[in-house]
């Protein structure tokens, strides 16, 4: 690598190469990376440039530096969520990797169905609550959630603990049991706000999941949007032929 190209700094180019190697398995989880000197020799640039590249990987939590031992690839569990059964929360997903999920409440407010951009998708006739949360597993930010619940469905919702499971809150406090969820999934890219919350580069791939939840009498009790980090989740679907 002899010169800067396409306006991209040398250390960013080196970082991108190392990230690609990690994602392709050339450097496996727990494996020690070549020393700064070896990387400097390989790429033909000084150690300061190499260290700046490694700073990027460390910032993206792909590596960890251990004094006296070297630089190691972080073992990042890959979460899989199967939509073959009714699984609505990060709790279900986190169990698969043995971690306790956490949540940070970002914002809550009341919105009029006549003045928002959701009413054309979800037929809320009255005002509803909006709950904006960041979900984490092992202290890694993984999901941005925006949840809409009609006030008529859950009066005084904002007085409750909104960090814990909202599904359980609706059931225990209001007797609302979700029996069906319509889900759509699409790919998007991260903007500056999403990148700051999820600690990923701007333009990184994300998965947007939209859910419409129904009660037994086919009443819509919740509309939500969940933005997943594209590098940490895989969604799979199983189909079974009915006899």
N, C-alpha and C positions, 0 to 999 in steps of 0.2 A: 504494500500500500504506500504509494509514493507521494500522493498529493491530494488536496481537498477537491472533491467533485460535487457538482450540482448544489453548491452552497451548503453542503453538509460538512460539519467539522470532522476532523480526523478522529477525535475521541468518540464522537457519536457513531461513526462508521465502525470503529473497533467494537463499541458496545453492541451494535446491531449484529455483528458477526458472532460475538460471544453469546448473545441472547438466542440467536438461531441455533447455535450448537447445543445449547441447553435444551431448547424445545425439541430438537431432533434426536436428543439422547446421546450426543457425542460426549457431553459431560453429564454424568448421571447424578441423581440426588445423593448427597453425602460425599461425592467425589471431590478431591482437592484439585483446584485449577492449577495450571502451570504458574510458576512464580512470575512476579512482575518482570524480572530480568528476562525470563524465557519468552514471555509475551512481547516484551520490547524488541527482542531479537527477531521474533517471528514477523511482527508487523513493521519493523524498521523504523520505529519511533521511540522517543525517550520514555523513561519510566513515568515521568509526570503525566504524559499523555495517556499512558496505559492506566494509571491510577484514576484519572478523570473518567475513563470509560468504565472502570470497575465501580466508581461512585454511582454511576447510573444504574448498574445492575443491583447494587446494594440498596439504592433508593426504591427500586421496584421489587425488593425482597426476594431476589433470585439467588443471591449469594450472602454468605456471612463471613466476616473476617475475624480470625482468631489469632491474637497476638502470639507469636512464637511458633505457630502451627501452620498458618497459611490461609488461603481463601477457599471456601467450600460451597458447593451447590446446595441450596436449601431444599429440603424434602417437602414439596408443596403437595398436599393431598388433593386429588382431583375428585370433585363431587359429582355424583351421577344422580339425577332425579328421574325416576320412571313415572310416567303419567298413566299407569294402568289402574291405579286405585286413587281414591280421593285423598290427596296429600297436599295440604294447603300451607304448611308452615316450614320455616327453616329448621325448626326443631327436628322434623322428620329427616331432613337431609343431613343435618349435623350428626345424628346418631350413627350414620354410616361411617364416619371417620373418627368417632369417639371423642368429639369435642362438644363443649357446652356453648350454644349460641348466645350472642348478646345483641342488644339493640340500643341505638342512640336516637332519642326523639329530636328531630330536626325542627319541626313546626307543626302547629295545629291551628285550624281556623274553621269558620262556618262559611259556606258558599251557597249562593242562590243558584238553583238549577236553571234559571232563565238568563244568567249572566256569565256562564262559564263556557268552556269548550268541550264539556263532557256531555251536556244534555242531548246533543245530537246523536250520541252513541248509547247513552244510558237514560231511560225514561224516568228519571227522578222528577217528581212533580213539585216537591217541596225543597226546603233548604236541607243541606246535608253537611256532615263533618268531613274535613279533609285531614288526614293524619299522614305526616311525612316522616319516614324513619330510615335509618341506616342500619343494616344488619351485618353482624360480624361473626366470624368463627375463628377461634384461636387468635383473636385480636386483629385479624385481617378483615378489612371492609370488603364485603362480597356483593351486597344487594342494596339498591336504593328502592324503597317502597313508597308509593303514594296510594293511600287507601281512602275510598269515598263510602260513607255510610249515612243513609238518610236519618235525619233527626227523629222522625217518627218511628224508626226501627229501634233506635237506642238512645232514648232521652238522657241528657246529662252525661253523655259518653266521655266528655273531656274531663270530668271529675274523677275518672278512674285511672288506674295505672295503665298507660298505653305503651309501656316498654315490653311488657309480657305478651303472651299470646292473645291476639284479638279474637281468634276463633273461640278460645276457651272463655274469654270475657263475654262474648255475645251469648254463649250457651249458658253460663252460670248466672250472669247478672240479668239477662233479658229473655232467657229461654229460647233463643234463636239458634236453630240447628241447621247448618248448611248441608244440603243433601245432594246438590248438583252444582258443578262449576263448568262453565264454558270457557275454554282457554284458546287464545291465539298467540302465536309466537312469530317474531320477526327479528331480523338483524338490524342493528343500528351502530353508529360510531359515537365515541365519547366526545362530548364537548368540554369546555373548560370547567364548568361546574361539576359535571359527572367525574371528570378526571381528578379534581381536587378531593372529592368525597371518597372515591374508590382507590386513590393513590396509583393511578395508571396514566400513561401518556395520552395527550389529546389525540383523538383519531383512532384510539384502540377499539377493537371490535367488542360489541356488547350484545346481549340477548335481551330483547324486550318481550315480556310476557304480560298479556292482558287477561284479566279474569273477571267473569261475571258470575256471582254466586247467587244461588236460589234456595229458598226454603221449600218445605214439602208441598205448600200450596202454590208453588211456582212464582212466588213473589221475589223480586230482586232485592236482596238485602245488602249487597256490597258490590262495588266496582273497584278494581285495583290494578295498578300497573307496577311491575317488578322489573327492575333493570339489573341483570346479572353480568358479572365480569365474564367476558368470553373466554378468558384463559383458565377459568377455574370450574366451569360447569359444562356438562354434557347432558342433553335431554334426549331420551330414547323413548320409542313408542312400540308397544306390542299389539298385534292384531290377532284376534282369534275368530275363526269361522264359527258361526252359530249354526247349530243343527236344527 
